[in-house]
Amino acid sequence: MAEPVLVAKAGATDVVLLPALANRHGLIAGATGTGKTVSLQTLAQGFSRIGVPVFMADVKGDLSGMARPGTSTPRIKERLELLGIADFSWTACPVTFWDSLGDQGHPIRATISDLGPLLLGRMLNLNETQEGVLTLVFKVADDNGMLLLDMKDLRAMLQQIGENAGDFTTEYGNVSAASIGAIQRGLLTLESQGGDRLFGEPMLNIADLMQTDQNGHGVVNILAADKLMNSPKLYSTMLLWMLSELFENLPEIGDAEKPRLVFFFDEAHLLFSEAPKALLEKIEQVVRLIRSKGVGVYFVTQNPLDVPDTVLSQLGNRVQHALRAFTPRDQKAVKSAAETMRANPAFKTGEVISELAVGEALISMLDDKGRPNVVERAYVVPPASQIGPITAAERAGVIKASLLYGHYEKTVDRDSAFEMLKQRNTPEPEPEPEQLRVRVPPPPASGRRPAASTPQTGGVPRGGGSRRSDTVAEAMTKSVVRSVGSSLGREIVRGILGSILGRRR
């Protein structure tokens, strides 16, 4: 049985999170500067210590310190004395750095096909009509066995369908030239933000996020997101894709003594902001069902109202830092947070939320029966790793020492839609004159030549008419035939949040 994770202390009472209930998800909320990041780091280090791998996004750039042991400072020393902790040991966590842009960690990539039209449409900020056209593009690619691996594949497919829209109208519906143009412009904007580096191969293998070190400690996977946050929809969509990949790839395990992985979703409001209803329903579905796969999801946000009620109701473990009731919305958030916690007769929750000091929180974890414990006013235990970022040289050393170094750094560009369409649009070369010439035997001894022969090619007389050009559908069919037996002749796979139909094909 895994030992409980110490989160905070309320006087002499330890406030702990039970590993067997950690997959019931959680919420860390509070205003800016109230201590959410330290709470996240403490929880992550606690999970790592009991052998649970962790994934988190480093939005502010200061979580990299988990790769180094912490050191005592006057403020931390004061906090440890307040909590009555005398035998505190400073230890680092095993860390793997990731970066969707490939600058501060191993590159994280997805293929266009795997991301799917729903998530890509959100990333490109498309409206409903434009999303419909994008879905059509994916459907045509799927039906013709053309993998969309990177940006050039999608561009080639868009160009092909846009230039030959009439050939697809009967089977797939009308193709709007304006929508094709809007998608192309969206791709250009995405590329200017570095988004082109997000797509391609090798694609992230989810199993690489679920490793332990030689001591049995879970690896803490840290995604550098300080630059990615300049494109909020890009950030939230990539994390949502990773969550859906976990859901699709992991088998059911039911209730286990500890999670397989804990996934922290920082700046969670970006996930739900302006999300269409269809996407919100699928997010709710994933959060509800992924716990049976042994994955705990913890949302980190400033205001609990940022999370929809349908998702908030599934977050059993709560760490609520101070909220400021300056506006009517803030007052509503305070009331909502207080009402969703099991009341403690020692204090009034609604009043205390606004009085909490930095590093202090109202905490309610699930008990061994799966019921919320009475809320406690407690101080979060400092993490044993370094609070604050490490240097660029230290980060580079960790990256190069990783067992994954060199694998994701090398890109792979195999035949896909771009190459297939390029081959289809390249005219076949005309036969060489030598191939068309009929060998004429030498004249007989009598000096008479035989009757002239009709020029032939392979025994078939050449006609005077021009050769009929292939239709787009015929050309695509030929491309599919050429792909049989190759690496493209496999089933196209897309996750629950990326699929056209909302399921794996």
CORRA-V715765 format. One line per field, one symbol per residue. psi: psi as a letter, one per 40 degrees, with the letter a starting at -180 (. if undefined). A space follows every 10 residues. Layout:
BEGIN
psi = ???
END
This chain:
BEGIN
psi = hiiihhdihg behhhihhde edeeiihhii iheeeddddd ddddddddde ehiihihgde eeeeeeeiii ihiddddddd ddefhdfhhh iiihhhhihd eedfahhhii iddddidddd dddefiaddd dddddddddd dddefhhgda dddddddddd ddefddeedd deiihhdddd dddddddddd ddeeddeeha ihihhddeef iiaeeeihhh hhhhedddee gddddddddd dddddddddh iheahieiid ihhhgifddd dehehidddd ddddddddee deefhhhhhh idhdedhidd ddeegdhhhh aiihgdiddd ddddddddde ihiheeihdd dddeehihei ihhhiiaeee ihihhihihh hiieihhiii iddddddddd eieehddedh ihgihadddd ddddehihii iidddehhhh iiiideehii iiihhihfeh ihieiihhii iddddddddd ddeheaeefi hhhhideeid efih.
END
